[in-house]
Amino acid sequence: AGYLVFKDICNDKAYADTLLENAKMLWEFGIAHQGKYSASVTAAAGYYQSFNVTDENCWGSLWLYKATGEDKYLTEAKKWYDMAPDWGMSWDDVIIGNQVLMYNLTGDSQYIANIEGTFNDWMPGGSVPYTPKGLAYRLQWGSLRYASNMAAAALLAAESGVHPDEYRKWAQCQIQYALGDGGR
């Protein structure tokens, strides 16, 4: 993603190329040496344990496909792709990001059902409970991060044409709650 920013927005092709080459090397290393970081950084494991690598493998592959157009990255992304509804986007979970990005990059409508499955869980009436004032309350620890991250994902899905009115309205309500519109 950094490559795209420096190439397209900052107009710094030399730095963008450096970022892309390093991303490719890191991707090659990561694919060749599978493992969770919390298994090797034990001091972090007590606080930020990683539970899988599949979503990160897909995420990195999708971004490299977007940057390069090389089919090997899309093939690898499809290998790691998770179509199940996302529990909630966070530092260790980018499944909904993969679902939206996969749809954006391929235009294949089969991925819309995966996005919908995620947001069916997150919308009122789904499996995610709500506070009395309307926050999608996934977990007591960092509840606003989950709701805000999922709101961002809903906006990206809406921008892609997936239930644009419904997903934008829901995202707006979550962010307005986070900014204090619900009062105390």
N, C-alpha and C positions, 0 to 999 in steps of 0.2 A: 504494500500500500504506500509506503514511503517513496518508493520509486516513482509511482504515479503522481504523487504530490510534487516532487521535485522536477519531474519531467514536464508535467502539464500545467502546473500552477506557478511554480517558482522559476521555470525556464532555465534550470540548471542541469543540463543533460549530462555533464561529466559526473556530478555527484549522484545523479539518478542512476547512471550506469554502474557506479561503485556499489550503490545500495542493492541493485538488482543482482550483480555478480555475487555479493555476499549472501543475499537471500537464497540464491540457488545453491551455494555451498552449504549453508545451514540446512536447507531442505534435504539435500543429498545425505548429509550426516544424520539428520533425524530419521529419515526413512531407513537408512542402513543400520542404525543403532536405536532400536525401539526401546522405550522405557519412560517411566514417569519421573519427573524431576524430583519429586518428594522422596523417591527411593535413594537418590544420590545426595540430596541436600537434606539430611536428616533433621537439622535444626529447624527447617521450615515445615517439616512434615506435621508437627503438632498443631500448627496454625493454618497452614495452607496446603493440605494434602491434595494431591492430584488423584483423580479416580479413574481416568482412562486417557488414552492418547488418540483415540480415533477421531474425535472432533477437531483436535489441533492438526492432525495429519490432513484431514479434509480441508480445513481452513487455509493452511499454508499452500496446499496444492491449488485450491481455487484462486487465491490471490496471484500465484505465479502463472496460472493459466490466463488470468485477466491481463497480467503484465506482458506476457510473451506470446500468447496464442498457441503455444506448443501443446499438442494433443496429449503428450505424456502426462502433463499435469492434470488435465481433465480426467484422464483414465484413472489416475491415482486417486483423485478426489472422489470419483464414483465408487471406488473400492472401499473407501472409509466412510462414505455418506450414511447418515443415520436419518431414517424417515420417521422415526417415532416422535411424538410430541415432546417438545423441549420442556424440561423441568423449570428452567429459568436461566437466562444468560448471565454469566458472571466471569470471574477470572479463570474458572476451570470449566466453563461450559459455553461453547459457541455454536451449538446445534442449530438454533434458529438463524444465526448468522449464515451458517452453511446453507440452510434451506432457502433463504432469500437470495443469497449470492448465486447458488446453483441455478435457481430459476432465472435470475437476471442474465447470467452468462449463456444459458442454453436456450432460453425461451420455451422450454419443454413444459407443457401444462401439467404433466404428472407431478411436478414439484409443488404446484399450488395446493394440492390436497395435504401435503406435509405441513405447509405454512398454516393452512386452515386448522389442521389438527392441533397444532401448538396453540393457536389463539382461541380455539374452542375451549381449551382448558383454562385459558387466562381471562376470558370474557366472563361477565356475570352469568352465573348459572353453570359454569364449568367447575373443574376440580379445585381451582385456587380460591380460597376463602377471601372475603372482603371485610374491611373494617366498617363500622357504622357510617362513616363519612365517605366511603367509596374507594379506599386504597386496596388494590390487589395485594393481599398480605400472604406472601409465600412462606416467610420465615422470620422469626423475631430478630435474628442477627442481620442487620443491614436490609431491612424490609424495603426501604426506599430505593436501594440499588437495584434490587430485582425488578420492582415496578418500573423504575426509570429506564433500565436497560431494555426491558420488554417493550416499553413505550417507544424507544428509539427503533427497535426492530419492527414494531407495528408501522411506524412512519416510513421505514424503508420498504416494507411490503406494500403499503398504500401507494408509495411513489412508483412502485412496479406495476400498479394496476390491480392489486389484490385487495378487494373490498375497501377501496380508498376512503369512502365516507365513514364507514363504520370504524375502521382501524384508526383513522385520524382523530375521530371524536373520542375514542377510548384512550388513545395516547395523550391527547390534550387533557383529559380529565385526570389521568395519572400524574402528569407533570404539574398541573395546577394544584393538585393535592400536595405534591412535594414542595411547591413554592409557597404553601400556606393558605391557599384559597378556602380550605375547609375550616379554618380557625383552629382553636384549641379544644 
